[in-house]
């Protein structure tokens, strides 16, 4: 099993885009029992990946509860970098 942050990054090489809630839903089967597997930690991981140029903000909007959702995606260069360092 990959470290959680690696799994989050790798997830973005297989999808068009996602927000923190989408990532949590996709990875909860494997990582649901990890202490760091919560919305704040996943959001921090996504923001860090964006700051490091691995992910880009794709869009944003509000959910039904009025919470901000920021959607990210890995562009070609970011996905290539992720795949170069994190193998399946």
N, C-alpha and C positions, 0 to 999 in steps of 0.2 A: 504494500500500500504506500502510495506517495504521501509526502507531507501535505498538509491541508492547502497551504499556499500554492504549492506546485499543482495540485489537483484543480484549484480555482483557475490558475493560468491556463492549464492544459484544456480545461472545459471550453475556454474561449477560442481555441483553435478548431473546435468541432461544431460551432454554432455561429449564427449570424450576429447575435447580440443578446445581452441579458442585463438585468438589474440584480441587485443583491438578493432580493426575494427569489428570483428565478434560479440563481446559483444555489441557494439554500435548498430549494425544492429538488434540484437536479442531483445534488450530492448528499442529501440527508440519509440515503440508504447506507452509504459507506462511512460517513463522517458524523452522523447524527449524535453519537455519544462523545464527541470531542468537546472539551471545555471551551475551546476557542471558536466553536462552530455556532456563532450567533450573528445577528444582523450587524451589530457594530463592528465586529472583527472582520466580517466579510466585506463590509463597506470600506474599512480601512485598507484591506488588501487590494481592493479594486482601485482606490484612490492612489495607493502607492504604485501600483502597476501603471496607472495613467501617468503619474509624475515621472516614472522611469521610461516612458515611451513604449511600453509593451501593449497598452490598451489605449483606446481613444473614446471620448464621450460621443455617443451616437445620437441620443435624444434624451428628453426628460419629460416628465409629466407628473400628474398627481394621481394617487390611487383613490379608491372609494372612500377611504378614511381621511383624505386630505394630506397624506404623507407624500413627500417628494420621492419620486423614483427616477434614478439616473441610469440610463442604459448605456452600456459600454460594448465595444467590439474590438477585436484584434485586427488591425490592418495587415496587409501582406507582409510587411517588414517585421511587425511585432509578432505575428504568428510564426514566421520563419525563425526568429530569435528564440521564441519559446520552444519550438520544436527542436532547435539545435541543442539546447541545454537540458530540456526535459524530455526524455525518451519514454515511449509507451511501454 
